[in-house]
Amino acid sequence: MDFQSLTLFATAAFSLEGLVAAELRRLGFENAKAELGGVRFTGSLLDGFLACLRLRMADRVLIVLGERQCLSFEDLFQFTSSVPWESFLSLDGQYNISGKCARSQLMSVSDCQSICKKAIIERLRRQKKVQIFPETGVPFPIHLSIHENKARLCLDLTGPALNRRGYRTWNGEAPLRETLAACLVELSPWRPGMPLHDPCCGTGTILIEAAFRESHRAPGMSRSFACEAYPFFPVKEAQELRARTISEYDPSRITQISGNDIDPQAIELAKRHVAQASLDTLVSLSVLPLEQLQLSAPEGVFLCNPPYGERIGDKKSCAKLYRHLHDLLDRHPGWSLCAISSDPDFEHAFGKRADKRRRLYNGRIECQFLTYLSDDKKNRYHWNKG
Ligand SMILES: C[S@@+](CC[C@H](N)C(=O)[O-])C[C@H]1O[C@@H](n2cnc3c(N)ncnc32)[C@H](O)[C@@H]1O
């Protein structure tokens, strides 16, 4: 296999593919192209590692090993056998195959996984003349996906998903996935240097993701990736790349990121996460109902993930809270406000139509990301649009 010229695929949550494609293009992968479930781009193995280190909004980075139409188990066996596994798998490796099938003739995921495994082992037996595969060595996560009868086999470079930045070890009631929080930061009108405040910050995910961005901290900077254990991994170049990435991190850039929550336990967790991200003196947190919040900065962005009120009894209290968010915005005329909510009545309860709205998924929950721009930003927005 030519590790200098690979087809790579950054997987992304449904509705976030376009954002990840733009992120990859900013990283220099000009041919990054969004598809259902992710973004295809080309590069070397080191490029794949760079994507693991730096992507804020993607879930995983994979090497695409092959794609082929498969209508039967025999097709799948032949397709899997055609991949040159012997050129990159260690013979004592653990070949862990995960699978998903959708809208295809082959729909039994477990059967497809077994067939792939059998085809890999048979090919290795044939090519390497070995009989025993102890599966005690390096894990090689292999992904099989079949969509509309097209099978794709990939080798995972990431290991545990990219949202595992390492700072979140305690979950609150309804924490936001780190990658989605990074998307909200990206979609909001907030830009580094401006004040950002989350008035119902829960365990602090939005604040930490904004602080990472403001300080030029690559989200994968302090964690390892599956590919680093692969025998063909360019260790020295990757160490240099990681060192360069670390040297770009400048926490002194973080100046005005803060949050509050009504729940003291949530703030306790947020403080732990902020400390685990080594940001404890840089992000300020307080226990406070947003109804009492008054900030002194003349302009900035409120960015939040308020409760959605999925249960009937909660609906009323959420509607009240959304109205209080409107009051909060009225008390801060130079500020913009963005909120993600699955509640279709959000704007009605808030009491005003949003200036911008975008459909997003929080896991499987369909949500709207609503933006209320400050008058100043609104003028600029219309001016730019015009
Ligand atoms: C969906 S959670 C936020 C989760 C957060 N994004 C995270 O990643 O952990 C909503 C938060 O709103 C808080 N909340 C509810 N009512 C509030 C109020 N009146 N003032 C401030 N916070 C409130 C809850 O305590 C909860 O932590």
The ligand as a MOL file (V3000), in Angstrom:
LIG
                    3D

  0  0  0     0  0            999 V3000
M  V30 BEGIN CTAB
M  V30 COUNTS 27 29 0 0 0
M  V30 BEGIN ATOM
M  V30 1 C -28.8520 20.5570 28.3780 0
M  V30 2 S -28.0520 21.0820 29.7940 0 CHG=1
M  V30 3 C -26.5860 21.8470 29.2120 0
M  V30 4 C -25.5210 20.8290 28.9540 0
M  V30 5 C -24.1920 21.4300 28.6010 0
M  V30 6 N -24.1680 22.0020 27.2560 0
M  V30 7 C -23.0960 20.3910 28.7460 0
M  V30 8 O -22.4020 20.0900 27.7780 0
M  V30 9 O -22.9810 19.8050 29.8180 0 CHG=-1
M  V30 10 C -29.0180 22.4580 30.2850 0
M  V30 11 C -28.5120 23.1580 31.5260 0
M  V30 12 O -29.3530 24.3000 31.7840 0
M  V30 13 C -29.3330 24.5200 33.1840 0
M  V30 14 N -30.4370 25.4380 33.5670 0
M  V30 15 C -31.7660 25.1600 33.6160 0
M  V30 16 N -32.4260 26.2660 34.0360 0
M  V30 17 C -31.5280 27.2560 34.2370 0
M  V30 18 C -31.5930 28.6260 34.6440 0
M  V30 19 N -32.7480 29.1800 34.9700 0
M  V30 20 N -30.4500 29.3210 34.7520 0
M  V30 21 C -29.2620 28.7520 34.4370 0
M  V30 22 N -29.1250 27.4650 34.0520 0
M  V30 23 C -30.2450 26.7180 33.9390 0
M  V30 24 C -29.4440 23.1070 33.7450 0
M  V30 25 O -29.0280 23.0830 35.0850 0
M  V30 26 C -28.5500 22.2990 32.7890 0
M  V30 27 O -27.2600 22.1730 33.3090 0
M  V30 END ATOM
M  V30 BEGIN BOND
M  V30 1 1 1 2
M  V30 2 1 2 3
M  V30 3 1 2 10
M  V30 4 1 3 4
M  V30 5 1 4 5
M  V30 6 1 5 6
M  V30 7 1 5 7
M  V30 8 2 7 8
M  V30 9 1 7 9
M  V30 10 1 10 11
M  V30 11 1 11 12
M  V30 12 1 11 26
M  V30 13 1 12 13
M  V30 14 1 13 14
M  V30 15 1 13 24
M  V30 16 1 14 15
M  V30 17 1 14 23
M  V30 18 2 15 16
M  V30 19 1 16 17
M  V30 20 1 17 18
M  V30 21 2 17 23
M  V30 22 1 18 19
M  V30 23 2 18 20
M  V30 24 1 20 21
M  V30 25 2 21 22
M  V30 26 1 22 23
M  V30 27 1 24 25
M  V30 28 1 24 26
M  V30 29 1 26 27
M  V30 END BOND
M  V30 END CTAB
M  END
